[in-house]
Amino acid sequence: LPASTVTTSGYFTAAPVSIAGTASDGGSGVNRVDITIRNGATGNYWNGSSFGSATPLWLLASGTTFWTYSLNPPVDNTFYVQSRATDNVSNVQTVFGTGSFTLDRVLPTVTSAAATDNTHVLVTFSEPVDNTAANTASYYTITGGAGLTVSAAARREAIDNATVLLTTSLQTAAQAY
């Protein structure tokens, strides 16, 4: 039987998203690859122009052994993809390839930042932030104070995933940053 995989994963901040994967067949060769795309929020499937179908719709991908499908959805969300390959004698893959990705075209903004002591600042964003990015100290800059640096960052998952505690160099009392 033919086989396919979905290789697209992760976070995207722009669309269209190129959904991609691979397919193979040891016999007659791959004839086509079809995919379904499900909106994680609504559970509905992409019909080629909207997430208007409650049931899976199989859409033809471009290519065979290396395939792609361009998606420019009207909403940001997490999307779940299934792929199925069909070979040249009409055998259809029965255990589908699977994958997922998140599209978020709206960048988070800082809604508040407050010192909790003289070496920590609690930053709250407008939306939950990715753990890897949130915990990367080099992504943060505090302006207004000469020489103030950020040495560590830790997302506060217990609070709301939108709050990050920064460890800073020693802050000066009554100095605005």
C-alpha positions as CSV (number, residue, x, y, z in Angstrom):
1,L,0.0,0.0,0.0
2,P,1.1,3.6,-0.6
3,A,2.2,5.7,2.4
4,S,2.3,9.4,3.1
5,T,3.5,11.8,5.8
6,V,2.8,15.4,6.8
7,T,6.1,17.2,7.4
8,T,4.8,20.7,8.1
9,S,4.6,21.5,11.9
10,G,5.3,24.4,14.3
11,Y,4.2,28.0,14.5
12,F,3.7,30.4,11.5
13,T,3.2,34.1,11.7
14,A,2.3,34.7,8.1
15,A,0.1,33.1,5.5
16,P,-0.3,31.5,3.1
17,V,1.2,28.4,4.8
18,S,2.7,25.8,2.6
19,I,1.6,22.5,4.0
20,A,4.1,19.8,2.8
21,G,4.8,16.1,3.0
22,T,6.2,13.0,1.4
23,A,4.6,9.9,-0.2
24,S,5.9,6.6,-1.4
25,D,4.8,3.3,-2.9
26,G,7.0,0.3,-3.5
27,G,4.9,-1.1,-6.2
28,S,3.3,0.9,-9.0
29,G,4.3,4.3,-7.7
30,V,2.4,7.2,-6.2
31,N,-0.4,8.6,-8.4
32,R,-1.8,11.3,-6.1
33,V,-1.9,12.7,-2.5
34,D,-5.0,14.2,-1.0
35,I,-5.3,16.0,2.4
36,T,-7.9,17.2,4.9
37,I,-7.4,20.3,7.0
38,R,-9.4,20.6,10.2
39,N,-9.8,23.9,12.2
40,G,-8.9,23.0,15.8
41,A,-11.3,25.6,17.3
42,T,-14.5,24.7,15.3
43,G,-13.7,21.1,14.2
44,N,-14.8,22.0,10.7
45,Y,-12.8,21.1,7.6
46,W,-11.4,23.2,4.8
47,N,-13.4,22.9,1.6
48,G,-11.0,24.9,-0.6
49,S,-12.3,28.3,0.3
50,S,-13.6,28.1,3.9
51,F,-13.9,25.9,7.0
52,G,-17.5,25.2,6.1
53,S,-17.7,21.4,6.2
54,A,-18.5,19.3,9.3
55,T,-17.2,16.2,7.6
56,P,-13.7,15.7,6.1
57,L,-13.2,16.8,2.5
58,W,-10.2,15.4,0.7
59,L,-8.3,18.0,-1.4
60,L,-5.7,17.2,-4.1
61,A,-2.2,18.3,-3.1
62,S,0.4,19.3,-5.7
63,G,3.1,16.7,-6.4
64,T,3.4,13.1,-5.5
65,T,6.5,11.8,-3.7
66,F,7.0,15.4,-2.4
67,W,3.7,17.2,-2.1
68,T,2.5,20.6,-1.1
69,Y,-0.8,22.5,-0.5
70,S,-1.0,26.2,0.0
71,L,-3.5,27.4,2.7
72,N,-4.5,31.0,3.4
73,P,-7.1,30.6,6.1
74,P,-9.4,33.5,7.1
75,V,-8.7,32.8,10.8
76,D,-5.6,32.1,13.0
77,N,-5.7,28.9,14.9
78,T,-4.2,25.4,15.3
79,F,-4.9,23.2,12.2
80,Y,-4.8,19.5,11.9
81,V,-3.8,17.8,8.6
82,Q,-4.3,14.3,7.4
83,S,-2.7,13.0,4.2
84,R,-3.5,9.9,2.1
85,A,-1.7,8.6,-0.9
86,T,-3.2,6.6,-3.9
87,D,-0.9,4.5,-6.1
88,N,-1.1,3.9,-9.8
89,V,-3.3,0.9,-9.5
90,S,-5.8,2.7,-7.2
91,N,-4.7,1.3,-3.8
92,V,-5.4,3.9,-1.2
93,Q,-3.5,4.5,2.0
94,T,-5.6,3.3,5.0
95,V,-3.6,4.7,8.0
96,F,-3.3,8.4,7.2
97,G,-0.3,10.6,7.7
98,T,-1.0,13.3,10.4
99,G,0.4,16.6,11.4
100,S,-0.5,20.0,12.9
101,F,0.6,23.6,12.9
102,T,-0.5,26.9,14.4
103,L,-1.0,30.1,12.5
104,D,-0.8,33.3,14.6
105,R,-0.5,36.5,12.5
106,V,-1.2,38.8,15.4
107,L,2.0,39.5,17.4
108,P,1.5,39.7,21.2
109,T,1.9,43.1,22.8
110,V,3.0,44.0,26.3
111,T,-0.1,45.0,28.4
112,S,1.8,45.6,31.6
113,A,5.3,45.4,33.2
114,A,6.0,45.9,36.8
115,A,9.1,45.3,39.0
116,T,8.4,42.7,41.7
117,D,11.7,43.5,43.5
118,N,15.0,45.1,42.5
119,T,16.0,42.2,40.1
120,H,12.7,41.0,38.7
121,V,10.1,42.4,36.3
122,L,6.7,40.7,35.7
123,V,5.6,41.2,32.1
124,T,2.1,40.4,30.9
125,F,1.3,40.0,27.2
126,S,-1.9,40.4,25.3
127,E,-2.1,36.7,24.6
128,P,-0.4,33.4,25.6
129,V,3.2,33.2,24.3
130,D,5.2,30.3,23.1
131,N,7.2,28.7,25.8
132,T,10.5,28.6,23.9
133,A,10.3,32.3,22.8
134,A,9.0,33.4,26.2
135,N,12.0,31.8,28.0
136,T,14.7,33.3,25.7
137,A,16.2,36.2,27.7
138,S,17.9,37.7,24.6
139,Y,14.4,38.6,23.2
140,Y,13.8,41.2,25.9
141,T,15.1,44.7,26.2
142,I,14.4,47.1,29.0
143,T,14.8,50.8,27.9
144,G,15.1,53.9,30.0
145,G,17.9,52.8,32.4
146,A,21.5,52.8,31.5
147,G,23.0,49.3,31.6
148,L,19.9,47.4,32.7
149,T,20.1,43.9,31.3
150,V,17.9,40.8,31.2
151,S,19.7,37.6,32.2
152,A,16.8,35.1,32.4
153,A,13.2,34.8,31.4
154,A,10.6,32.3,32.6
155,R,7.0,31.9,31.4
156,R,4.6,31.7,34.4
157,E,2.5,28.7,33.2
158,A,0.7,28.5,36.6
159,I,-0.7,32.0,36.0
160,D,-1.9,32.1,32.4
161,N,0.9,31.4,29.8
162,A,0.8,35.1,29.0
163,T,3.0,36.2,31.9
164,V,6.8,36.1,32.0
165,L,9.1,36.8,34.9
166,L,12.3,38.5,33.8
167,T,15.5,38.4,35.9
168,T,17.4,41.7,35.5
169,S,20.6,43.4,36.6
170,L,20.1,45.5,39.8
171,Q,17.4,48.1,39.2
172,T,17.8,51.6,40.8
173,A,15.0,52.6,43.1
174,A,12.7,55.4,41.8
175,Q,14.2,55.0,38.3
176,A,11.7,54.8,35.5
177,Y,12.4,52.2,32.9
